[in-house]
Structure formats: structure tokens, C-alpha cells
Amino acid sequence: MINPIFAGLARDWGHQIRFIGVDGAQRVFDFRSLLTDSVLARLVKALSGQRPDDTLDVLFAALADGMLTILEARRDDWPMHLARKHRIEPDAPSALYDRPARYPDFLSALRNALREELIDLNFYGRALRAIDQREQNAELRIAAALCAALDSGVLKSLDRLGTGRHLGCYNWLLLDARHSAQRAYVLSRLGCFAQFFADTLLPKAAPGAVAHGVEFAQWLARVVDTGQDRLVIGALAHRFGVAENTIRGLWRCAPAALGTPPTWQLASILRRLDHLPERTWPKDQVGWETLMGHAGAPA
């Protein structure tokens, strides 16, 4: 573990670790950003030792020393850590479980061994299937444990809406019971806006927050919580700089094939739709996926 190559691999692995917390009100918090380089250095040192429990000790010490004490001293920072992204389903896009980023060194070594004929194709396939099965079993256990700690009514509502068990929208629906019905109604019509709603409408108390951004979020929250179609459509058209008919078209057809794209991609999709007559919009999942593929990358 002293070797810089392996230390680098351990550091990359450390950045994949997530702390997902659920408080007494069943809100979900994501504390991944609080893993610092000093904590990762301690992880590398712990991994080089003989006691496997040392690794967990380091992680939980970081959780207590570098996170809970900070939040206890600055209670207004809690909303900063409300989970806004990802879904709980292991096989969903943008899930909590980033499987492609795991074991890059091991998979690369497997491919090299196959090219050099050190292993045959049958062994290579068995190894990949074994990894997939092991990962899937672990993801399902983690998902079950996390879902058991969350509000079952909110999870059922998300399942009915078709947006998936999106953690940001879970928190958004849970935070204000008075408006949960209106929020669920808007989500049922515009499920593809789930990530945008979570990013924009969950409370944020970040230091140096831009005043006009906070003001806009508060205004949009009031509009959405009215549950009035016309006002919501107008507000979203204003936000994304597109015609109201573009938002209205999505409101009518509610295409599940769009999923929950990140806000930058949603904005690009809306701009493309805004330049097309509605009669030429995609009619099936393949068409929507093609449109999303042409949405490009963020500038």
C-alpha cells in the first residue's frame, strides 16, 4: 500500500464511498463531499494494516469528527446535505451504485490476460458474471436496508408517478406535507423535471448563495405548490427560455422515456423541442432516446 500506484487506486476507491444518512424526520442526507484527502490518506494507511476493522473505524471517525460536529455547530448547513440526486433502484440510470467505476484495475488486468491468452474466453465470461452477481446482490441488500428506513408512503407515491425512487424528489415531497399532493401532481405531469425540481426547490443554505437564485427558487416553489397547470407551465417556460407550448406539450404527453435527465441536459432537450413542431416530436422510446443522445454535453 506504500506504492504510489496502489495508493492512487485506494484514493480513487475512497472517492466512491458514500455516507447516506436518514434523520428522525426520514429525510435523506448525502455526506459524500465531506470525505477529504486527509481522511483518504488515513484510509490508505488503515488498508495497509492487518486489522480489517480499522477501515470502518476511520470512516466512522470521519463521520463523527468532520461532519456531525460541523453540522451541530452550524445547524443552517443541514439543507446543504439533503440528497438531491440519484435513485435507489440499483439498475436505474444515475443510481446510488456507480458500478462502472468499480474495480477498473482488476477488469483491465482481466482484459489484458485474455488478449495475452493467459485465460480463455470461458474463464473471462465466468469472472464477469461472478462480479455482476456479487455486485447485484450487494446493491439489492443496500437498497432494501435504505428503503426500510424511508417513509413508505412517499416511496409508493414516487413509484406511482413513474419518476423512480429519486432521492431528491423523495425529500421534496416529504418536507412539506401541506403541498405534497400538489407537488406529486406536477411530478406526475413532468416527471422528466424531477432532477431540476430537486436541485432548485430543496432548501439551500450554502454560504455565499446567489440572492437572485434563492429568490427565483422561492418564487418557483410557490408557483408549483399552487398546483395550477397554467402558472406552472408559464414559470417553467420563463425559466428555460422556451415557448409555453413546449412545456404544455410535455405536460400533455408526459413521456416516461425521458427519465430524469440532469438540468443541463433537460435545458438542451427543451431547446431542441422548442424548434420543432409538436407533431414531429418523438412518438416512442427509441425516438426520445435518440433526441436525448443529440442533446449534447454541457458547455
N, C-alpha and C positions, 0 to 999 in steps of 0.2 A: 504493500500500500504506500510505501515511501516513494516508489517510482512515480515520476510526474505524469506519465501516461495514465496509470491506474487512478491516480489522484484526480485527474481531469474527468475520467469516467465517473468516479464517485460523485464529483461535484455536479456533473450533468444529471446523474441519478437523483441527487439531492433536490435539484430544482423541480423535479417531477413530483415531489412529496406534497401532499395537500393535508391541511388541517381543516376539516369541515366540522363546525360546531352547531349545536341546536340549543337555544336558550330555553328558559322556562315558559316563554310565550310561544315556543315552537317555531321561532324564526330561524332561518338558516344563515350561518356566517361562514365565510371562506377566508382563512387566515394564511393562505399560501405566501402572500407577499412579505410576510414577516420573517421568513427564513433568510437570514443574512449570510454573507460569506464567512463570518466568524463561526456561525453555527455549523455551516457546511464543513469548515475545517475541523471542527470538533467531531463531526460525523465521520470524516475520513480517519481521524485518529482512533475513534471507537471501533470502526470496522477493521482496523489493523490489529485490534486486541483479540483476546481469547474468549471473552465473555459476550455471547450474542445479545444479552440483555442490555449491555452498555449503550447500544444504538438507540433503543427505546428510551433509556434514561436521558440521553442527550436531547432527544426530540421533546420529551415532556418537560425537561428543564427549560428548553427554549420557549415552549408554550407558556410556562408559568412566568419566567423572568422577563421575556421580551415581548409578551403580548398582553396577558391579563393585567399585569401591573400598569402597563401603559394605558390600557383602556379604563382601568379603575381610576387612574389619575385624571383622565380626560374623557369623561363619560360621553361627551358630544361626538367622540370619534366612533362610537359603535356603528352608526349607519354607514360609515365608510366601508365596513367589512361585510355588510349584508351581501350574500351571494347573489350576483346579478346574471351570471352566465351559466351555461352548461345544463345538461339534463341528467336525470338519474338513470334512464334506461341505458344499459351497457352497450347496446348495439346501435344507439342513435348518434347522428352527427352531433358534434360538439358535446359529447357526453363527458362526465367527470373522468372517465377512464381513457387516457390517451395511449392506447395500445401500440400504435405505430412507433412511438418514441421509446419503447422499451427494448432492452437487450440488443441495441444496434451492433455492439461489438461481437456478441455471440452469433447473431444472424449473419453478419458479414463473414465471420470465420466459417460458418456452415457453407455459405455460397462458395467461398474460396476452396474449401475442401472438396466440394462437388466438382468444381472446374478442374482441380488437380487430380481428380479421380481417387482421392483418399477415401471417399464414401460413395456409395451408389445412390441412384435416384430414389430407390425404395427407402433407404435409411433416411435420406433428406426429407422425404414426404412424411415419414413416421415422426421425425423430430418436430416438424412444423405442426403436425396435427396434435402432438402431445402438448406443445406450448399453447396452442389455441385452446385446447380443452382445459388446461390448467388455468389459463387467464380467464376464460369464461366462467368457470366455477367460482373463482375468487371474486370476479365482478358481481356475479349474482348474489353471493353472500353479503358483500358490502352494500349492494343496493337494497337487499332485504332488511339489513340492520338499519340503514338510514331511513328507509320508508317507515319502519316501525316506530321511529322517533318523531315523525312528522304528523301533522293533522290529516287524518284520513279523509275528512270531508273535502278539504282543499285539493287533495290529490285526486279524488274522484271527480271533482269539478274540472280539473285540468284534463283528465282523461276524456271527459265528455266533450270538451272544447276542441280536442284534436291538436292542441299545441304541444303535446308531450309533457312530461313531468319537468317542466322548465323551472329551475330553482328561483330565478328572478321573478317570474310571474307567480310562483308559489308565495314568495314573500309579499309581493304586491297585493295579492288577493287577501292575504291573511292580516295585513297591517291595519286595515280599516274595515271592520265588519259592516259598517253602515253602507258602504259603497261597493261591497264585494259583488253584489248582483249586477250593478251597472258595469263594473269592470269586466266581469265574466261575459256579459252580453257583448261588449265591444271586442273582447278577445275572440268570441265565437264568430264574429264577422270578419275580423282582421287578425287571424292567427299568425300571419307572417310578420306582424308588427311586434310580436312578443318580446324579442330582444330589445327593440327600440323602447318599448314601454318600460321594460325592466331597467334599462340604462338611464332613462330620462326621468321616470316618475318615482323611483325609490328615493327616499330622503338621502341627501348627501350633506355631509358637514365637513368636507375636506378643507383644510386651511388654504386660503387664497382662492376659494371658489369664485368663478366669474359671476358678478352680480346679475348681469342680464340673462345668463344661463339659468340661474336659480329662479329668477323672475319668470322666465318662459316656462320652466318646469312646473312652477306653482299654478300658472295660468292654464297650462295644458291639463294638469291634474283636475282642476275644477271643471274644465270642459268635459273631460272623459267621465268624470263622476256624475255628470248630469244624465249620461246615458242617452242623450238626444242625438240621433243619427246626423242630422244636418250640421249641428255645431261641431261634432267630432270630425266629420269629413272636411269641413271648412278649415278647421285648425290644422289638420294633418297636411292638407294641400298647401296651406301657408308655410308650414314648417319645411316641407320638402321642395317647395317652389314648383309645383305641378298643378295642372288643372283639377278642379274639384271632381270632374267627371272621371278622371283617372282613379282617384280614391274610391269614388262611387262604384266604378266597375268592379274593383276588388271587393268592395263591400257586398255587392250582389252575388258574385261567384265564389268568394271565399276559397281560393284554390289551396287545398291541403298540400299539393305538390311543392309549393314554395317553401314549406317547412318554416324554420325560424332563422332566416339569414341575419348576419350581423348588420348593424345600422348602415355602414358604408356600402355594403352590397345592396341592401334594400333601397337606398337612395339611387344607386345606379340602375336597379331594376325599374324603379318608378319613372326615372327619366326616359328609359327606353320605351316603356309602355306609353308615356305621355306623347311620344312622337308617332305612335301607331294608332290607326283607327281601332276601336274596341272589337270590331268584327274580325280583325286579323290577329287578335290575341291567341295565345296557345289554347288548345282545347283538351289536351290530355297531359299526363305526367311527363312524357317524353318531351313534349313541346316546352313545358315550363322549365324542365331541367336544361334544355338547350338554351333557353333565354338566360337562365342563371349563369350558365357557362360563358355566355357572351358579355356578362355584366362587368367583367374585367376585375382588376385588382385596385386597391385603394391608391390614390395619388400620393 
